[in-house]
């Protein structure tokens, strides 16, 4: 039978905090990206630029959600009553 692995809950809290900071940075980057409007003067090019910006913002939004989920999971795992 394999040995049980034990992780210091304090370390889990530290990682969760860093993930929360990363989440905040990704969210801010998404907002900043959407706040910058660039008019190319050419309709087809403008549609392409707008599409690219929207996809990038959506990707940052998905990253934000993933980081929040991972942070919550680590905080839950770090709780003293976890698994009790």
FINUTOR-765577 format. One record per atom (N, C-alpha, C): x, y, z; residue in three letters. Coordinates in pm, whole numbers, plus 50000, padded with zeros to 5 digits. Example, Ala and Ser with C-alpha at 12.3 -4.5 7.8 and 13.67 -1.06 7.14 Angstrom:
# FINUTOR-765577
{{51319, 49431, 50780}, 'ALA'}
{{51230, 49550, 50780}, 'ALA'}
{{51320, 49670, 50780}, 'ALA'}
{{51285, 49775, 50708}, 'SER'}
{{51367, 49894, 50714}, 'SER'}
{{51290, 50003, 50787}, 'SER'}
//
This chain:
# FINUTOR-765577
{{50085, 49884, 50000}, 'UNK'}
{{50000, 50000, 50000}, 'UNK'}
{{50090, 50124, 50000}, 'UNK'}
{{50063, 50220, 49908}, 'UNK'}
{{50148, 50340, 49903}, 'UNK'}
{{50131, 50426, 50027}, 'UNK'}
{{50239, 50495, 50060}, 'UNK'}
{{50236, 50583, 50177}, 'UNK'}
{{50146, 50703, 50149}, 'UNK'}
{{50076, 50747, 50251}, 'UNK'}
{{49990, 50865, 50238}, 'UNK'}
{{50077, 50991, 50230}, 'UNK'}
{{50041, 51079, 50139}, 'UNK'}
{{50115, 51204, 50124}, 'UNK'}
{{50047, 51312, 50208}, 'UNK'}
{{50128, 51385, 50279}, 'UNK'}
{{50076, 51493, 50363}, 'UNK'}
{{50133, 51625, 50313}, 'UNK'}
{{50044, 51721, 50292}, 'UNK'}
{{50085, 51853, 50246}, 'UNK'}
{{50053, 51952, 50357}, 'UNK'}
{{50149, 52038, 50384}, 'UNK'}
{{50132, 52142, 50485}, 'UNK'}
{{50018, 52235, 50443}, 'UNK'}
{{49911, 52247, 50524}, 'UNK'}
{{49800, 52335, 50490}, 'UNK'}
{{49841, 52481, 50470}, 'UNK'}
{{49946, 52523, 50539}, 'UNK'}
{{49995, 52660, 50523}, 'UNK'}
{{50043, 52680, 50380}, 'UNK'}
{{50110, 52582, 50325}, 'UNK'}
{{50158, 52589, 50187}, 'UNK'}
{{50039, 52599, 50091}, 'UNK'}
{{49934, 52524, 50118}, 'UNK'}
{{49814, 52532, 50033}, 'UNK'}
{{49754, 52672, 50037}, 'UNK'}
{{49753, 52733, 50154}, 'UNK'}
{{49703, 52870, 50166}, 'UNK'}
{{49788, 52968, 50086}, 'UNK'}
{{49919, 52949, 50090}, 'UNK'}
{{50010, 53037, 50015}, 'UNK'}
{{49983, 53024, 49866}, 'UNK'}
{{49970, 52904, 49817}, 'UNK'}
{{49943, 52882, 49675}, 'UNK'}
{{49806, 52939, 49639}, 'UNK'}
{{49707, 52918, 49723}, 'UNK'}
{{49573, 52972, 49697}, 'UNK'}
{{49577, 53124, 49689}, 'UNK'}
{{49654, 53187, 49775}, 'UNK'}
{{49667, 53333, 49772}, 'UNK'}
{{49732, 53379, 49642}, 'UNK'}
{{49834, 53309, 49597}, 'UNK'}
{{49899, 53345, 49472}, 'UNK'}
{{49804, 53326, 49353}, 'UNK'}
{{49725, 53221, 49357}, 'UNK'}
{{49627, 53199, 49250}, 'UNK'}
{{49522, 53310, 49249}, 'UNK'}
{{49483, 53356, 49366}, 'UNK'}
{{49387, 53467, 49375}, 'UNK'}
{{49448, 53594, 49317}, 'UNK'}
{{49574, 53619, 49345}, 'UNK'}
{{49642, 53735, 49286}, 'UNK'}
{{49649, 53723, 49134}, 'UNK'}
{{49680, 53605, 49086}, 'UNK'}
{{49686, 53582, 48942}, 'UNK'}
{{49549, 53601, 48879}, 'UNK'}
{{49446, 53556, 48949}, 'UNK'}
{{49309, 53573, 48901}, 'UNK'}
{{49276, 53721, 48887}, 'UNK'}
{{49312, 53798, 48988}, 'UNK'}
{{49287, 53942, 48985}, 'UNK'}
{{49360, 54007, 48868}, 'UNK'}
{{49484, 53968, 48845}, 'UNK'}
{{49562, 54023, 48735}, 'UNK'}
{{49500, 53986, 48599}, 'UNK'}
{{49455, 53863, 48584}, 'UNK'}
{{49392, 53821, 48459}, 'UNK'}
{{49261, 53896, 48435}, 'UNK'}
{{49184, 53916, 48541}, 'UNK'}
{{49059, 53990, 48530}, 'UNK'}
{{49085, 54135, 48490}, 'UNK'}
{{49183, 54197, 48553}, 'UNK'}
{{49219, 54334, 48519}, 'UNK'}
{{49269, 54343, 48374}, 'UNK'}
{{49346, 54246, 48330}, 'UNK'}
{{49396, 54245, 48193}, 'UNK'}
{{49280, 54233, 48094}, 'UNK'}
{{49182, 54152, 48127}, 'UNK'}
{{49064, 54137, 48042}, 'UNK'}
{{48990, 54269, 48029}, 'UNK'}
{{48968, 54337, 48142}, 'UNK'}
{{48899, 54466, 48140}, 'UNK'}
{{48979, 54571, 48063}, 'UNK'}
{{49109, 54571, 48084}, 'UNK'}
{{49194, 54668, 48014}, 'UNK'}
{{49193, 54643, 47863}, 'UNK'}
{{49198, 54518, 47826}, 'UNK'}
{{49194, 54483, 47684}, 'UNK'}
{{49065, 54531, 47619}, 'UNK'}
{{48953, 54509, 47686}, 'UNK'}
{{48824, 54550, 47631}, 'UNK'}
{{48808, 54702, 47633}, 'UNK'}
{{48879, 54771, 47721}, 'UNK'}
{{48867, 54916, 47731}, 'UNK'}
{{48940, 54988, 47618}, 'UNK'}
{{49035, 54922, 47555}, 'UNK'}
{{49111, 54986, 47448}, 'UNK'}
{{49040, 54962, 47316}, 'UNK'}
{{48998, 55071, 47258}, 'UNK'}
{{48931, 55063, 47129}, 'UNK'}
{{49024, 55120, 47024}, 'UNK'}
{{49039, 55046, 46918}, 'UNK'}
{{49124, 55092, 46808}, 'UNK'}
{{49042, 55088, 46680}, 'UNK'}
{{49034, 55201, 46615}, 'UNK'}
{{48961, 55210, 46489}, 'UNK'}
{{49060, 55197, 46375}, 'UNK'}
{{49047, 55090, 46300}, 'UNK'}
{{49141, 55064, 46192}, 'UNK'}
{{49105, 55141, 46065}, 'UNK'}
{{48979, 55185, 46055}, 'UNK'}
{{48937, 55256, 45935}, 'UNK'}
{{48899, 55165, 45820}, 'UNK'}
{{48912, 55037, 45838}, 'UNK'}
{{48878, 54940, 45735}, 'UNK'}
{{48785, 54837, 45797}, 'UNK'}
{{48662, 54826, 45745}, 'UNK'}
{{48560, 54741, 45807}, 'UNK'}
{{48604, 54595, 45826}, 'UNK'}
{{48655, 54527, 45722}, 'UNK'}
{{48696, 54387, 45743}, 'UNK'}
{{48809, 54374, 45847}, 'UNK'}
{{48903, 54466, 45841}, 'UNK'}
{{49013, 54462, 45939}, 'UNK'}
{{48959, 54490, 46079}, 'UNK'}
{{48866, 54584, 46089}, 'UNK'}
{{48807, 54618, 46219}, 'UNK'}
{{48735, 54497, 46279}, 'UNK'}
{{48660, 54425, 46197}, 'UNK'}
{{48591, 54304, 46246}, 'UNK'}
{{48692, 54203, 46297}, 'UNK'}
{{48802, 54187, 46225}, 'UNK'}
{{48905, 54092, 46267}, 'UNK'}
{{48969, 54134, 46400}, 'UNK'}
{{49000, 54263, 46411}, 'UNK'}
{{49059, 54314, 46535}, 'UNK'}
{{48961, 54297, 46650}, 'UNK'}
{{48835, 54334, 46628}, 'UNK'}
{{48734, 54319, 46733}, 'UNK'}
{{48718, 54174, 46775}, 'UNK'}
{{48716, 54084, 46678}, 'UNK'}
{{48704, 53941, 46708}, 'UNK'}
{{48823, 53892, 46790}, 'UNK'}
{{48941, 53932, 46750}, 'UNK'}
{{49063, 53893, 46823}, 'UNK'}
{{49058, 53944, 46967}, 'UNK'}
{{49021, 54069, 46984}, 'UNK'}
{{49013, 54127, 47119}, 'UNK'}
{{48909, 54053, 47203}, 'UNK'}
{{48793, 54027, 47144}, 'UNK'}
{{48689, 53956, 47219}, 'UNK'}
{{48732, 53815, 47258}, 'UNK'}
{{48799, 53744, 47166}, 'UNK'}
{{48846, 53608, 47198}, 'UNK'}
{{48952, 53612, 47307}, 'UNK'}
{{49042, 53709, 47300}, 'UNK'}
{{49145, 53721, 47403}, 'UNK'}
{{49081, 53752, 47539}, 'UNK'}
{{48983, 53841, 47540}, 'UNK'}
{{48914, 53873, 47666}, 'UNK'}
{{48839, 53752, 47720}, 'UNK'}
{{48778, 53675, 47632}, 'UNK'}
{{48709, 53552, 47675}, 'UNK'}
{{48807, 53451, 47733}, 'UNK'}
{{48924, 53439, 47670}, 'UNK'}
{{49027, 53347, 47721}, 'UNK'}
{{49074, 53391, 47859}, 'UNK'}
{{49095, 53521, 47877}, 'UNK'}
{{49133, 53572, 48009}, 'UNK'}
{{49022, 53549, 48110}, 'UNK'}
{{48897, 53561, 48067}, 'UNK'}
{{48784, 53533, 48156}, 'UNK'}
{{48781, 53387, 48199}, 'UNK'}
{{48807, 53297, 48104}, 'UNK'}
{{48811, 53154, 48137}, 'UNK'}
{{48927, 53124, 48232}, 'UNK'}
{{49042, 53188, 48208}, 'UNK'}
{{49156, 53171, 48298}, 'UNK'}
{{49121, 53220, 48438}, 'UNK'}
{{49052, 53334, 48445}, 'UNK'}
{{49009, 53389, 48573}, 'UNK'}
{{48921, 53288, 48648}, 'UNK'}
{{48826, 53227, 48578}, 'UNK'}
{{48738, 53128, 48641}, 'UNK'}
{{48816, 53007, 48689}, 'UNK'}
{{48910, 52959, 48607}, 'UNK'}
{{48990, 52843, 48645}, 'UNK'}
{{49077, 52871, 48767}, 'UNK'}
{{49137, 52989, 48770}, 'UNK'}
{{49220, 53025, 48885}, 'UNK'}
{{49136, 53036, 49012}, 'UNK'}
{{49015, 53090, 48999}, 'UNK'}
{{48926, 53100, 49116}, 'UNK'}
{{48887, 52961, 49165}, 'UNK'}
{{48857, 52869, 49073}, 'UNK'}
{{48820, 52733, 49112}, 'UNK'}
{{48937, 52663, 49181}, 'UNK'}
{{49057, 52677, 49127}, 'UNK'}
{{49174, 52613, 49187}, 'UNK'}
{{49203, 52672, 49325}, 'UNK'}
{{49190, 52803, 49338}, 'UNK'}
{{49213, 52867, 49467}, 'UNK'}
{{49114, 52817, 49571}, 'UNK'}
{{48986, 52810, 49533}, 'UNK'}
{{48884, 52760, 49626}, 'UNK'}
{{48913, 52615, 49668}, 'UNK'}
{{48953, 52533, 49572}, 'UNK'}
{{48981, 52393, 49603}, 'UNK'}
{{49099, 52381, 49700}, 'UNK'}
{{49202, 52462, 49680}, 'UNK'}
{{49316, 52458, 49771}, 'UNK'}
{{49279, 52510, 49910}, 'UNK'}
{{49199, 52615, 49915}, 'UNK'}
{{49156, 52667, 50045}, 'UNK'}
{{49072, 52563, 50118}, 'UNK'}
{{48988, 52493, 50046}, 'UNK'}
{{48907, 52387, 50107}, 'UNK'}
{{48997, 52274, 50158}, 'UNK'}
{{49096, 52237, 50079}, 'UNK'}
{{49188, 52129, 50119}, 'UNK'}
{{49273, 52169, 50241}, 'UNK'}
{{49297, 52299, 50257}, 'UNK'}
{{49379, 52347, 50368}, 'UNK'}
{{49301, 52357, 50499}, 'UNK'}
{{49169, 52352, 50490}, 'UNK'}
{{49088, 52362, 50612}, 'UNK'}
{{49120, 52246, 50707}, 'UNK'}
{{49133, 52275, 50835}, 'UNK'}
{{49167, 52168, 50932}, 'UNK'}
{{49064, 52055, 50935}, 'UNK'}
{{48937, 52086, 50910}, 'UNK'}
{{48834, 51983, 50917}, 'UNK'}
{{48812, 51913, 50783}, 'UNK'}
{{48896, 51942, 50684}, 'UNK'}
{{48883, 51878, 50552}, 'UNK'}
{{48901, 51728, 50565}, 'UNK'}
{{48806, 51657, 50510}, 'UNK'}
{{48813, 51511, 50513}, 'UNK'}
{{48773, 51450, 50645}, 'UNK'}
{{48729, 51533, 50738}, 'UNK'}
{{48692, 51480, 50869}, 'UNK'}
{{48552, 51425, 50868}, 'UNK'}
//
